[in-house]
Amino acid sequence: MTSTDLSPAPVENPGRYRPAPHRGPRPGPALAAAMLGFALITLDTSVVNVALPAIGADLRAGMSGLQWVVDSYTLAFAALLLSSGALADRIGASRAYAVGVVVFTLASAACGLAPGLPALLAARTVQGVAAAVMLPASLALVREAYGDPARRARAVSLWAAGGTVAVALGPVAGGALTTAWSWRAIFFINLPLGLLALALLTRVARSARRPAPLDLPGQLTAVVALAALTFAAIEGGTEAWWALGVAAVFFAAFLLVEARRKHPMVPLGLFRDTTVVVAVTAGAANTVAFYGMVFVFSLFFQQVLGLSALGAGLMFLPMTGLLAGVNVLSAKVAARYGARLPIVVGQVVSVAGLLGLLVVDADTPRVAQALLLVPLALGCGFALPPLIASMLEAVPAERAGTAAGLLNAIRQTAGALAVAVFGSFAAAGVAGALRTSLLISAGLLTLTALASLKLPRRR
């Protein structure tokens, strides 16, 4: 039942009864539901990283197995985001979001009950599929609930803050649960959160359906290309060259399919807009830097420094604890000075933070290590909300779901490749991998910071 169903019926004698004025659906429940969904998705990522050594010990998984624990989720997430945005438009954001939350919650229970590594990887893949449905639908809910661009920008910053709060709590909660009980508890924590998201959704008006044909050939070629590329990065060896060849062929096929289809899931014309290009490339670089470093430092803290899962989680607390406030601050700065300023400044601060982390080794005081992670988090947190808001403003409203899916698909693909590549470095030595990963991330962010100077001062 929507809010319009609650309006009193007209009566014959208006002099004795005056109907209450009609009120449209309140945006608060939609924003709260969207924030919680994003929090669920990001919590799952940050919780898993600190639990990887425990998962490896319990399930007898090597480094490649641990990389697949992360990337089986991220790869499915990234690949299906390309069409799940269109799905959200086609069946309505609220319906797509509800389906995603239900499947994600059930898959989380399956992860917690997994008897071995293959079962865990299968359940993680289903989690990724559900997350792919949830994420663009959650952003589309925000886009529908807030028609005013200024209020929408603030709402997007709050949506991002929900994810950053989960990032902040994830390592500590994951470390505490893993240390006190088992790595399985990190998945069971999703169950009450999923039920709460569904309860909030009952107070949100149903979203309108928009014609958005599904692009199955494009989706298939994209899945194969991304899977082959990730396989090459994780497994290495002779097979990597064959996998790279498969990835190249299917990526070319994907571009050909998208260029020729009447209703492609990724309209290539979107990339004619400078704002779209900058948003997706800078978003990808931010994801490589932030989540790539969380992955590598999780291994460094436990395998090099010998910390427990809880100790590793606490090392991330200064880094992640300030993210939510920075997200909100960046929206205020963008509203006053335009999106370009916080986007550029955020990336410059992140580069400085990455270069500062090059001094970290086993002898660096623990407090200094934790504090040196802070500039990276502040920079990424400052740049991300205006990047997302700029992307949504650069496309027509009816393309909101598609644009959200595209942006986040590229970001998640970048995150999956970061874990695959940095994890491969770590297999040869975590300390050396740390420095190489820092330099790669700093180089990427430097390039995208320069590209961000092409953004208009205001939009």
N, C-alpha and C positions, 0 to 999 in steps of 0.2 A: 504493500500500500504506500503510495506517495503522499507528500504533504497536501496535494490538492484534493485527495480523497477525504481529508478531514474537514473541509469547508462545510459549514452548515447548509442544509438544503433550503431553497427559497420557500417562504410561507405566503399564505394568501393575504395576511394583514401586516403590511410592513410597518404600520404605526405601532404595533405592539412588539415587534421583533426586528432587530436590525442585524443582518449578517455581519460576522466579523470580517474585517478586510483580508483579502487574500495575501498570503505571504509565500514568497518563493522558497525553495529548498535552502536551508542554511548551509554555508560552505564548510563550517567547522567540522562536522563528522566526516565529510569527504576528505578534508586535509588530514585529519587524525588517522583515518584508515589508510590513506596513501603513505603517510609517514611511517606507520607501523609496518606496512608491507616492505618498504625500502629498508627499514631497520632489520626485519627478518632476513632479507637477502644479504645485507652487509655483515650482520652478526654471524651468519653461517661462515662467511669467508674468514673473518678475523678470529673466530673461535677455533677454526680448524688448524690454522697455522701453528699455534703454540702447542697443539696436541699431536702434531705429526710424529715426533720421536716416539711418543707412547703408542701411537697406532702402528708404527713400524715394528716396535718391539713385540707388541701383542700379536700382530698378524704376520710377522716375519716378512715384512716388505722392505726392499732396498730403496735406494734413492729414486729410481725411476718409478717404483710403486707409489712412493709418497708424492711425487710430482703428479701422477695420475689421480691421486685422491683429490688434489686441488683442481686439476685441469679437466677431469671428467665432468665436474660440475660447471666449470667456467666455459668449457668448449661448447657444451649443449646450450648453456645460457647465451653465449655470444652468437652462435649460429642461428638459433631460432628467434632471437630478438629481431632479426631482419624481417620476418613475416608476422611475428606476434603483434607488432604495431598495427599492421593491417587487420589482424584478427580482432584487436581491441576496437578498431573503427567499425568493423563489419558486424560484430555481435553486440557491441556496446561495451564501454570501458568497465562499467560496474559488473556486468555478467562475466567478462573475461577475468576481472580481478578476483571474483568469488571462486571461479573454477581453479585459478592458479593457487590461491591460498589453500584450498582443500587438498589439492594434489601435493603441494609443498609440505603440508603438515603430515600427511600420510607417509611421504617419502622420508621425512625426518625420522619418523618412528622406525621405518625399515632400516635406515642407516644405523640407528642405535642398537638394533637387534641383529645386525649383519654377523653371520658366523665366520666369515672369511673375507679376504680382499676382493675376490670377484663379486660377491654379493654387495659389498660396500660400494664398489665402483658403479655397479648397476643402479643402486639406490641413489647415489650421488648424481648420476646422469639424469634420473627422473627429477630430482630436486632442481637441476639446472633447467630442464624443460619447463617446470612450473614457474621458476623464477623469471624465465624469459617472458612468460605470459603476464606475470604480475607487474613487472617494472614499467613497461610503456603504458599499461592500463592505469597504474597509479599516477603517472604524470598526466595522462589524459584526464583523469578525475580532477586533478588540480586545475588544469586548463579549462575544464567545463565549469568548475565551481567559481572561478574568479575571472570575470570578464574584463575588469579594469587592468591595464598592463602594469601599473605601479603596484597594485595589490597582488597581482599574480607573481610579480618578481619577488615580493616579500614572502608569498606563500611557497615559492620554489626554494627560497633560502631556508625556510622552516622544514620543508620536505627533505632537503639535503642535511639539515641539522639532525633529523631523525636518524639518518644513516650514520652520521658522524658520532652521535651518542652511542650507537651500537658498536661502531669501530672502537670507541674509547672503552666501553665495558667489555667487549669481546675478549681481548687477550687476558684480562684479569679474571673474568668469569670462566673462560676456558681453562686457564691455568689452575684456578681454584678447584673447578669440578674434576679436572683430570688428576690433580694431585690428591684430592680428598676421596675420590671415588674411582672414576674410570673415564677414558676418552668418550665412551658411549653417552655419557651424560650431556656432552656438548650438543648432541642432536635432540635429546629429549627436552631440552629447554625451549625448543621451538614450538612444542605442542600447546602450551597455554597462550603463547603469543599469537599463534594462528587462530585459536578460538576467539580471542579478543578482537582480532581484525575482522572476523566474520560478524561478530556482534555489532561492531561499528558500522559495517556495511549495510546492515538492516535499516539504518537511519539515513541512507543516501538515496536520492531519487535515481530511478533507472536511467541509464544513459541512452541517448538516441542511437539508432543504428545508421551507419553510413555505408554506401556502396563501396566496397574495397575488395576486388577479386583477389583470391589467393594465387600466388605465383609458385606453383609446385616445382617446375623445372629450375627456376632460379634458386629456390630453397635447397633443392637436392645438390646442385652444383656447388653452392656455398658451403654446405655441410661437408662434402667430400674434400673440398679445397682446404678448409680450416682444419679438419681432422688430419689430413695428410701433412700439413705444415707443422702442426703440433707434434705429430708422431716423429717427424724428422728431427725436431729440436730436442725431444726427450730421449729417444732411443739411440740416435747417432749411428755410427758404423756405416757399412755399405748400404744397408736398407735406407738410410737417410737420403741418399742421392735419388733412389727410386721414388721415395715419398715426396721429395722436392719436385721431381718431374711431374708426378701426379697432381700435386698442388698447383703447379704452373698451368697445366693443361685445363684443369677444372676451373681455375680462376679466370682464364681467358674465355672459357665456355660461359661462365657466369656473366661476364661483361657483355658477351655477344647476345645472350638470352635477354638480359635486361635492356639492351639497346633496341631489341626488335619487338619486345612485347608491348601490347597496347596498355596494359596495366601492370608495370613492373613493381616488385616489392621494394626495390631501391630505384626511385626515379633518378637517373643519372643527371638530369637537368638541375637537380638541387645543388650540384657541385659548381654550378656557374656563379653561385652567390659566395662572395668572399667570406662572409660571416660563417656560412656553413662549413667551408673548408677549414677555416681557422678553428672553429669549435670542435670539429672531429679530430683534427691532428693534435691540437693542444690538449684535448681531453684524453687522447690516447697516451700522450707523453706523461701527463700527470698520473695516469693509472700505472704506467710502467714504473715511474719513480716511487710512488707511494706503496702500492701493493707488492712490487718487486722487492723493495727494501724490507717490508714487514716479513716477507717469506725468508729472505736471506738472513736477516737479523734474528729471526726466531731460531734458525739453525745455529747461528753464531753464539747466541746466548746459552743454548743448551749443550751443544756439542763441543764448543771451544772453551767457554767459560765454566761449563759444568753446572749451570743453574737448573733448578727444577722448572716444571711447566708454569707453576705459580710465580716463581722468581722471574722467568722470562716475560710473563704477562705484566708484572709490575714494572719492568723496565720500559714498557711501552706507555705506561700511564701518563707521564708528563707530556709525551708526544701527542697522544690522542685526547687528553682531557680538555684541551683548549679548542678543539676543532669546532664544536657547536657554536661557541661564541664568535669564532672567526667567520663562520658561514653567515651568521646574522649581520655582522659588521660589514662584510663585503657587499651585501645587498644594499645597505644604507649608503655606502660609498658609491656604488654603481648608480643608485637613484639620483645622487647629487652631481656626480662627475661623469657619468656614462660608464659603460661596461669595460671599455678598453683599459682604463687605469687599473682597476683591481686585477684584471686578467694578466696584464704585463707585470705589474708589481709582484703578484703572487708567484709567477714563474721565476722571476729574478731571485726572490727570497728562497725559493726551493733549490735553485742552482747553488746559491751560496751555502745552503744547508748541506747539500750533497758533497760539495767540496770540503766543507768543514769536517765531515764524517770520515774523510780519508786518513785522519790522524788516529782513528780508533784502532786499537789492537788489544791483545789479552791483558796488557799491563795498564791500560787506561783505567782510571778510577771509575767505578760503576756509576756514580752520580754524574760524572762528566759524560759518560756514554749516553745515559738517559737524556740529559739536557741537550746534547748535540743533535739528537733526533728531532727536537722541537721545531727548529726553523723549517725543516722539510714539511712537517705537518701544517705549520702555519701558512706556508706558501701555497700548498695544494688546496687547503681549505679556503683560502682567500680567493683563489682563481676559479674554483669549480662552479659555484652557484651562478655567477654572471655568464659563464660559458654556456650553461644549460639554458638560462633565461634568454640569452642572445640567439641560441639555436631555435627555440620555440617562437621567438619574435620574427625570425627570418623566414618562416614558412606560414602559409595560410592556416587558419584554425582547423580546417578539415583534414590537414596533413599532420596534426599534432601527434597522433599515435605513431604514424610512420616515421616522423622525424625523431621522436623519442627512441624508437626502436633502433634506428640507424645510429644515432649518437652513442647509445649504450652498447650496441653490438660491437662497434669499433673499439670502444673503451675496454670491453670485456675480452675481446680478441687480443688486444695489446697486453692485458693482464695475464692471459693464458700463456702467451708467448714469452712474457717476462719470467714467469715461473719456470717454463720449459728451458729457456736459455740459461737463466741464472742458476737453476737447479743443476744443469749439466756442468756448469763451471764448478759448482759446489761438490760434485762427485769427485773432482780432482783435488779438492781442498777448500774448506769453507773460508779461511782467511784470505786466500788469493781471490776467490770468487767475489768476496765482499768489495774489494777495491775495483775490480773490473766492472762489476755491476754498477757501482757508484759513478764511474766515469762514463759509462754508456748512458745512464739516466741523465746525468748532467748535460751531456752533449745533446741529447734529444730535446730537453727542456730549453736549452739555449736557442736552438733552431726555432722552436715554436714560439718562444718569447719574441724573437725578432719578427716572425710572421704575424704575431698579434698586433704589431704596430700598424698593420694595414687596416685594422678595424676602424670604423668611423668613431669619432669622439663620442657621439651620441646616436642612438637609433630610436 
